[in-house]
Amino acid sequence: MRVFVAGGSGAIGRRLVPLLVARGHEVTATTTNAAKLGLLRELGAQGVVMDGLDASSVGQSVAEASPDVIVHQMTSIAGKADIKHMDRWFATTNRLRVEGTDHLLAAAEAVGVERVVAQGYASWNGLRSGGWVKTEEDPLDPMTGTVAEPGMRSIQYVHDAVTGAGGAVLRYGSFYGPGATDDTVALIRKRRFPLVGRGTGHTSWIHLDDAAGATVLAVEQRVRGVFNIVDDDPAPASAWLPHLAACAGAKPPLRVPVWLARLAAGDVAVAMMTQGRGFSNAKAKRELGWELRYPSWREGFRTAGSHT
């Protein structure tokens, strides 16, 4: 097939493009930075500079590629992690999830592309009631009244717009793998990433290579609807954070009370660490025939280079 990967030079795109090429697909991949065109060529794609927030840029790029399927991987998460000001940290990504999604869907309609696969998110953001592990049928937490609300609203927008157009949304867990957790590990080594309260909040993780593998299957199998692309092992912070510290050769994380964490890092960080809900991958494994290289972060953190 002819596959158009919007955001081809990003964390997932760099792994997805060569997988698609190796399986015989013709790939056009976009970047906002002309300096990355060489990278895309090395990965086997036709590289294109495209501004996902510019409707004409998106329309022209998609029309020239004339793809069979569009894969939406556009994000812009730059600078140091700033959960306390998540609305500012994710501002451009939130726009790409709304405006960029609209531009891609409009371009798809104009060119006659019937299939779109888009990036979603399912890590700790399940509704904070009921069980600790959620399925695709459970609503996401809108995080109303917090700095995460704009981001959660944009994630829901992708879900509604893409599934409404007959496409698929892959809700990835928290990424790890080479380079993906560098900021987190740096904080852990400085003992600036503590456990909050009892650390009961759950997170679902996914290795970048497993996420890319699931995306290839979604592209090739022409699936529709929503799929949680997470590993087999949603777990509380009290389990994964000390393990990640050990894999990084760092001292065990400190433990701080909820009130102090709220002052230092804000309500979202507290919710994530104490009330977060993880996700089940049963649907993706069942319907995609997906097999994970790293079924659990427990082994993955040790072997996948997340601590480098």
C-alpha positions in Angstrom: 0.0 0.0 0.0 0.9 3.6 -0.2 1.1 4.8 3.4 1.3 8.5 4.5 2.9 8.9 7.9 2.2 12.3 9.3 4.9 12.8 11.9 7.3 10.3 10.5 10.4 11.6 12.2 8.9 11.4 15.7 9.4 8.7 18.3 6.9 6.2 16.8 7.5 7.3 13.2 11.2 6.5 13.3 10.3 2.9 14.2 7.1 2.6 12.1 8.5 3.8 8.8 11.2 1.1 8.4 8.8 -1.6 9.5 6.3 -0.5 6.8 9.0 -0.4 4.2 10.3 -3.8 5.1 6.8 -5.2 4.6 6.7 -3.8 1.0 4.7 -0.6 1.5 5.5 2.6 -0.2 5.9 5.3 2.5 5.7 9.0 2.4 6.7 10.5 5.8 6.4 14.1 7.0 8.5 16.3 9.2 8.4 19.9 10.1 12.2 20.2 9.9 13.9 20.0 6.5 17.1 18.9 8.3 15.3 15.6 9.0 14.6 14.7 5.4 17.8 12.8 5.2 16.8 10.7 8.2 13.5 9.8 6.5 15.3 8.8 3.3 17.6 6.6 5.4 14.5 4.9 6.9 13.3 4.2 3.4 10.6 6.8 3.0 9.9 9.7 0.7 10.3 12.7 3.0 8.1 15.7 2.9 8.2 18.9 4.9 4.7 19.6 6.2 3.1 21.9 8.7 0.3 20.0 10.4 -1.4 23.2 11.5 -1.6 24.6 8.0 -4.5 23.2 6.0 -3.0 24.0 2.6 0.3 22.3 3.6 -1.5 19.2 4.7 -3.8 19.2 1.7 -1.0 19.5 -0.8 1.2 16.9 0.9 -1.5 14.3 1.0 -2.7 15.0 -2.5 0.8 14.6 -3.9 1.4 11.3 -2.0 -2.1 9.9 -3.1 -2.0 7.4 -0.2 -4.2 4.4 0.5 -4.0 5.1 4.2 -3.0 8.0 6.5 -1.3 7.4 9.8 -1.5 10.4 12.2 1.5 10.5 14.5 1.9 14.3 14.8 2.9 15.6 18.2 5.2 18.4 19.4 6.3 17.6 22.9 9.4 19.7 23.4 11.5 20.9 26.3 11.6 19.5 29.8 8.7 17.7 31.3 6.4 20.1 33.1 3.4 18.2 34.6 2.6 21.2 36.8 2.0 23.3 33.7 0.8 20.5 31.4 -1.5 22.9 29.5 1.5 24.9 28.3 3.8 21.9 27.9 1.3 20.2 25.5 -0.1 23.3 23.9 1.1 22.6 20.4 0.4 18.9 20.6 -3.1 19.7 21.7 -3.6 21.8 18.6 -2.2 19.1 16.4 -4.6 16.7 17.9 -7.5 19.0 17.0 -6.6 21.2 14.1 -4.1 18.7 12.7 -6.6 15.9 12.8 -9.2 18.1 11.1 -6.7 19.0 8.3 -5.7 15.3 7.8 -9.4 14.2 7.6 -10.3 16.9 5.2 -7.3 16.0 3.0 -8.3 12.4 3.2 -11.8 13.2 2.0 -10.6 15.4 -0.8 -8.2 12.7 -2.2 -10.5 9.8 -1.5 -8.5 8.2 1.3 -10.9 6.0 3.2 -8.6 4.8 6.0 -7.0 6.8 8.8 -5.1 5.4 11.8 -4.4 8.0 14.6 -2.4 8.1 17.8 -4.3 8.2 21.0 -3.3 7.9 24.7 -4.1 5.4 27.4 -1.6 5.2 30.2 -2.8 6.5 33.6 -5.8 8.5 32.4 -8.6 6.0 32.9 -11.6 7.3 34.8 -10.6 7.4 38.5 -13.4 5.2 39.8 -14.1 1.5 39.8 -11.3 -0.9 39.0 -7.6 -0.2 38.4 -7.6 -1.5 34.8 -9.8 -0.2 32.1 -10.9 -1.4 28.6 -11.8 0.5 25.5 -15.4 0.6 26.7 -14.5 2.6 29.7 -14.4 6.4 29.5 -11.2 8.3 29.8 -10.8 10.8 32.7 -11.5 14.3 31.4 -9.4 15.7 34.3 -11.9 18.6 34.6 -10.6 21.7 36.2 -6.9 20.7 36.0 -4.1 21.7 33.7 -4.5 18.3 32.0 -8.0 19.1 30.9 -7.1 20.7 27.5 -4.9 17.7 26.7 -7.6 15.2 27.7 -10.1 17.1 25.6 -7.9 17.0 22.6 -7.3 13.2 23.0 -11.1 12.7 23.1 -11.4 14.9 20.0 -9.1 12.5 18.1 -11.1 9.6 19.3 -14.4 11.1 18.2 -13.3 12.6 14.9 -11.3 9.6 13.6 -13.7 6.9 14.7 -16.6 9.0 13.3 -14.8 9.0 10.0 -14.5 5.2 10.1 -10.9 5.1 11.2 -8.9 3.6 14.0 -7.4 5.2 17.1 -4.5 3.4 18.8 -4.3 4.5 22.4 -0.6 4.1 23.3 0.6 3.7 26.9 3.6 5.6 28.3 6.5 5.1 25.9 9.8 3.6 27.0 12.8 2.4 25.0 16.0 4.1 23.8 15.7 7.8 24.5 12.0 7.7 25.5 12.5 7.9 29.3 15.7 10.0 29.4 14.0 12.9 31.2 12.4 10.6 33.8 15.6 8.7 34.4 17.5 12.0 34.8 15.1 13.1 37.5 15.2 9.6 39.2 19.0 9.8 39.4 18.7 13.2 41.1 16.1 11.7 43.4 13.6 14.3 42.1 11.0 11.8 41.1 9.5 10.6 44.4 6.7 8.2 45.2 3.6 10.1 46.2 1.7 8.8 49.2 1.4 5.0 48.8 2.0 5.2 45.1 -1.2 3.3 44.3 -1.9 5.1 41.0 -1.5 2.7 38.0 0.3 3.2 34.7 0.3 1.2 31.5 3.6 1.2 29.6 4.6 0.2 26.0 7.9 -0.2 24.4 8.3 1.9 21.3 9.0 -1.1 19.1 5.9 -2.9 20.3 3.8 0.3 19.6 5.1 0.5 16.1 4.4 -3.2 15.5 0.8 -2.8 16.6 0.5 0.2 14.3 1.6 -1.9 11.3 -1.0 -4.5 12.0 -3.7 -1.8 12.3 -2.7 -0.4 8.9 -2.6 -3.7 7.2 -5.7 -5.2 8.7 -7.9 -2.2 7.9 -9.3 -2.1 11.4 -11.7 0.4 12.8 -12.5 1.6 16.3 -10.3 2.1 19.4 -7.5 -0.2 20.6 -5.4 0.1 23.8 -1.8 -0.4 22.8 -0.2 -1.2 26.1 1.7 -4.1 27.6 0.3 -6.9 29.7 1.3 -5.4 33.1 -0.5 -2.3 34.3 1.0 -1.5 37.6 1.1 0.9 40.5 3.9 3.5 40.8 5.0 1.7 44.0 6.1 -1.2 41.7 7.4 0.4 38.5 9.2 3.5 39.9 11.6 1.6 42.2 12.2 -0.9 39.5 13.1 1.8 37.0 15.4 3.4 39.5 17.2 0.1 40.1 17.5 -0.4 36.3 19.0 3.1 36.0 21.5 2.3 38.8 19.9 5.0 41.0 19.0 5.1 44.6 15.4 4.1 45.5 13.0 7.0 45.1 12.1 9.1 48.0 8.5 9.1 49.3 6.6 12.3 49.9 3.2 13.0 51.4 0.3 14.0 49.1 0.1 17.6 50.4 3.8 18.2 49.6 3.6 16.7 46.1 0.6 18.8 45.4 2.5 22.0 46.3 5.6 21.0 44.4 4.1 19.3 41.3 0.4 20.1 41.2 -2.8 18.2 41.2 -2.2 16.2 38.0 1.0 14.6 39.3 -0.8 13.6 42.5 -3.7 12.1 40.6 -1.3 10.2 38.4 0.7 8.8 41.2 -2.1 8.0 43.6 -5.3 7.4 41.6 -4.3 6.7 38.0 -5.9 3.8 36.1 -4.1 1.5 33.7 -5.5 -0.3 30.7 -6.1 -3.7 29.2 -4.6 -4.8 25.9 -6.9 -7.8 25.5 -8.8 -6.4 22.5 -5.7 -5.5 20.6 -4.1 -8.9 21.1 -7.3 -10.6 20.2 -8.4 -8.6 17.1 -5.0 -7.7 15.7 -3.1 -10.9 16.5 -0.6 -8.7 18.2 2.4 -10.4 20.0 4.6 -8.2 22.2 8.3 -8.4 22.3 8.2 -6.8 25.7 5.1 -8.1 27.5 6.1 -6.4 30.7 8.0 -3.3 31.7 9.6 -5.4 34.4 11.9 -7.1 31.8 11.6 -4.3 29.3 13.2 -1.7 31.6 16.2 -4.0 32.1 16.8 -4.9 28.5 15.3 -2.3 26.2 17.7 0.6 26.9 15.3 2.7 28.9 17.9 3.4 31.5 20.6 4.7 29.1 
